[in-house]
Amino acid sequence: MRSGASPEALRIYAERLRGEEERYRVSCGEPCWSDDGWTEKLALIFTERPPVVSFTFGCPEREVVEELKRRGTSVWVTVTSRTEAEAALGADVDALVLQGAEAGGHQGTWRQHDDEPLTLLTLLQLVRAMTDRPVVAAGGIASASAVAAVLAAGATAAQVGTALMLSPEAGTSEPHREALRRRAPTRLTSAFTGARARAIVNRFVVEHDRDAPVGYPEIHYLTAPLRAEARKMGDADGINLWAGMAYQLTREEPAATTVERLAAGARFAADA
């Protein structure tokens, strides 16, 4: 996923963050572009040959997919639309991860746009009509009944994220944990990273979302020092509180307990 932000748009947004610099007594970062070590990561995967590699924000070229499969690695790709699913299947990937609008954190779209994101059930129906390859359902799944529902709708497996964020094993910061214990709404915002992501609404979202240009990862690097300092201060109003729409169902329990509870409940629902 490449940025669409112009240098001027980045400069204007940086100016609008001056108040945040004063609040946290730290300067914004440099809004630079990076491919996040794509070549190096791919070389490592080729060498290590993990059983599965999953991609998001796009799909590798068919030649890369074929080489990974030749080395014994199964290739999974996150898709958020029928168009992305068609392209991924055209690259001959082994499985699709379907991310619905309910998901917390970044939307795995291949390009940034203002189109209304598809809900998980809608996406699942559309993609299931296209292929019989394995599909993993993700987005807003936080209960056994939700796991059972996506499996009944044709998913091969269910993926949870936010449901694990209060586990002791998770690296969730304390201010983020406190926010997950509350009941504030979530919304999609580009204010923190320049890419659309679902977060619990806080002061930063309210004050800056309307001004944030599309610009990932430049905006991410721009706001990173502000977020780091806010996190250090325990200020939940200045950090990206990623969370799915069903985050209120998240429990404070070990990750293994969550997985076992959801799996057992889904099996019971399926047998009922």
N, C-alpha and C positions, 0 to 999 in steps of 0.2 A: 504494500500500500504506500503510494507516494503522496507527498504533500501537494496541496493546491494553493498554498498561501504565497502571496507576493511579499517581497521584502518590505514594501510600504505597509501592508496589512499587519505584518509582524511588528513593525516599528510602532504603529498606532496602538496595538494591543499592549505592547511593553509599556508605553506611556500611561495607559489606563491602569496599569498595575503598580504605579508609583506609590499609591496609598498602602498597598500590601507590603512594599519594601519598607515603608516607614513603620508599619504595624509590627513587622517581624524583625526589623533592623538587620536586613540582609538584602543583597542585591539579586535581581533576577539573573538567571543563567543566560548563556549564549544560545540563541535560537538556531541551532545548526541541524543539518540533515545527516542521517547515518543509515546505512543498510543493516545495522546491528550485527555485523560480522557474518553476513550470509555465506560468503564463500568459505570462510573458516569453519563455520558450523556444518556446512554440507560436507566438507572434507572429513570432518570428525565422524559424521554419521557413516560415510562411506567406509571409514577405517574400522569403526566399532561394530557396525552391522547390528543395531538393536532390532528386536523383533518387530517393533512398530515405531513409525515416526508420524507425527501429526502436524499439519501445517494450518496456519490461520492467516487472515489478511490477504490471501491469495493462494494460487495453486502453482507448483513448480512446472516447468516445461515437461512435455511428455517424455523427452529423452532422459531427464532427471528421474522421473517416476520409473521408467523402464530400468534404469541402472540400479536404483534402489531395490526394486523387486528382484533383479538378477542377483543381487547380493543377499537376498533372503529377508529383506525388510518390507513389511506391509505398509502401504502408504494411505493415510487418512487425511482428509481435507475438510475444513470447516466451511460451510456454505450458509448463506442467509436468504437465498432467493432461488427461484427456479432456474434463472439464467446462470447463476454461479454453479448450480448443481449440474446443468447440462455441460458446462465447460469442464468441470472436474471429471465427469464421466468420460468426456472426450479425451482427457489425458490418461484414462484407464486407471484411475485410482482404485484402491481396494475397498474403501469404505468412506462414507460421508458422515460428518458430524453436523447435525442440523441445529443451528442456534436460532432460537426464537427471540422475539422482541422483549420477552420477559427476563432475559438473562442479565445478570449483573456484570459490571466491568465493561470492557470494550466490545462493541459490536464487531463481529469478525468480517465485516463487509470488505470486498476486494477493492472498492473505490468509495470515497466519501461522497455522500449525496444526501438530499433532504427528503427522499422518498419515505413513505410510511413503512417501517419495518414489519415484516410478517410475524404473526404469532406462531408459536411452536406447532400447534395443531394444524393450522393452515399450511405451514411449510411441510409438515410431515405428510399430509394428504397429497400435496402436489408432487413431492419427490417420490413417494411410494407408487404413484401412478406412472412414474418414469422408469423405475429400476427395481430389480429384486436384490441388488447388492446390499450388504449390511449398512444400516443407518443407525447412528447414535443420536438420541434426542436430548437436547440441552436447552435450559432456559426456564427458570422459575419452578424447578422441581425440588420440593422440600418435604414431601410426605410420601408414605407408602402408596396411598391412593393415586398420587400423581405418577409415580413409577408404573403402577399397574395400568393407568390410563394410556400412557404413551406406548407401552408394550402392546396393549389391546388395539391401538391405532396403527400398529405396524412397525414400530421401532424394534430394532434388534437388541438395543440396550438403552439404559437411561444414564445420563451424566449429571452429577451434582457438583456445585461449586460453593455457592453461598451457604448451603446447608452445613458445610464443614468449617466455616470461618470462626466459630466460637469454640472449636475443639482446642484442647491444650497444645496439640501438635502444630496448629496453624501459626503463621508468623504475623497474625493480625495485631496491629498496634492497640494499645489500651484505649486511646480516644475512639478508634474505629470500633472496638468491642463495645464501648459504652453506647455508641450510636446504634449498633445492632440490637441493643437491648431496649431501644425506644421504639416509637411507632410513627416516625416521620415518613412522608411519602418519598417515592423515588421518581427520578425522571432521567431522560437522556440529555447529556450535556457534553459540549466540546471544550468547556472552560479550562479544564486541567491539562489536557494533552493535545487538543486540536483535532482529536478523533472522537466520534460519538461514543459515549459510554454511559451505562446506567449507574447512577449514584444516589445515595440518600441526599435529599435536598438540604443544603446548609447555606450559611451566609455567602460563601464564595460563589456557589452556583447562582444564587439569587442576584448577586451584584455583577457578575462577569459573564454569564452565559450568553447574553444577548450581544456582547461585544466580541466574543471569541471567533476568530476566523478558522476555517478548515486549514489545519497545518500540522500534521503529524509526521515526524516526531519533534518538529521545531518548537511547538508550544509546550510539549512535554519537558524539553530541556529548559525552556524559558521559566516555567513555573516550579521546576524541581527544587531549587533552593528554598523557595517560599514554603512549599509543602513539607520539606524536611524540617525546617525550623518550627513550623506550626505543630508538627508531630512531636518534636522534642519538647515543646511547651505544653503538650496535652490539649491543644486547641482543635477540637473536631470541626470547627467552622472554617478552618483553612486547609483541610486536606481532602483528598478524593476518597469519599466513603463508598467505594464500589459495593453494590448489593443488588441481588435480583429482586423481583417484585414480591416474592413470597418470603422475604428475609425474616419476617416476624415469626416464622415457624422454626427458625434456627435454634438448636438446643446446645447447651453447654455440656458436652459429653465427649469422650474420646472419639476420634474419627472412625475407628473400627466399630464402635457401638452404633454410630449413626448408619454406617453402611449395612451392618447386620440387621438393624431395626427396619430400615427401608426395604431391604431384600426380603426379609421374613414377612413383613406386612404385605408386600406386593404379591408374594406367593400365596398368602392366605386369601387375598382379594381375588386372585385368579381362580382359586379352587372353590370359592364360595358360590 
